[in-house]
Amino acid sequence: MSPQPIHIVQISDLHIKPPGSLAYGRVDTAKALERCVAALNEFEPAPDFVVISGDLADTPTAEEYQYLERLLAPLKLPFAAIPGNHDSRELMRAAFPSASYAFVSGPLNQKIEVAGLDLLLLDSSVDRKPHGELEEATLQWLDATLASSPDRPALLFLHHPPFKAGIWHMDRQNLLNASDLAPIVRRHARVQLIATGHVHRAALTMFAGVPTTICPAPNHAVDLDLGELREPSFKVEPPAFHLHSWFPGEEGGAIVTHQVPIGSFDGPHPFFGADGKLL
């Protein structure tokens, strides 16, 4: 029997506020997360793991993380989270005390093994700043961790994209020291994917020779303003999450990313009738 694929869900930018509060006065992020959790629980086959790539809370406050814990409680899948620019490291440590953090203080980096795959979660948050940076301790930890198991494929997760997406007000708050990350990625061929969030909409490019994605959000999307025509804005577009499917095989296997919409849709319907002919 051939090895089975490993399915890693990524959700991002939850922006949970206190109960009864709406993000930007319009978006019910709690209801959006409830719909997302229900979709993950119903997905078949059941994914192996869920990574939450930042901005779990919105302000942040302890009340928001307590509400987040209640909203995530129905999730039937194992998960781990890294902070975004809206999060607090200290409050996240308190909310998720059993997480396997690499350091007892400072960045909330984590290494998680899922069968033959390594998930490396990098903390790119900067206290009270919207942009991202990977601290020297994180860069050293990443380099050493990648070097420790050179034959195991690895997926990297962080909140801030290491590239410009073309949306002016988001590009000035991406990962500002991406040039420090690039040589580490190039040095370790086992990195198969870099998966990020922050921009609330799906995007794909190459960074340091590796496919690099931005995950959509379960709530609202940053306006795709590529011409600097508007003030920073958002739209309520169809919500979605990313499903990163790793297929074992030669040369480290292969990774495929699917965008999965959240909601109820017509179908599935068969292509072929009982006679085997195309309908």
Buried (B, 14 or more C-beta within 10 A) or exposed (E): EEEEBBBBBBBBBBBBBBEEBEBEEEBBBBEBBBBBBEBBEEBEEEBBBBBBBBBBBBBBBBBBBBBBEEBBEEBEBEBBBBBBBBBBBEBBBEBBEEBEBBBEEEBBBBBBEBEBBBBBBBBBBBEEEBBBBBBEBBBEBBBEBBEEBEEBBBBBBBBBBBBEBBBBBBEEBBBBBBEBBBEBBEEBBBBBBBBBBBBBBBBEBEBBEBBBBBBBBBBBBBBBBEEEEEEEEBEEBEBBBBBBBBEBEEEBBBBEBEBBEBEEEEEEEEEEEEEEEEE
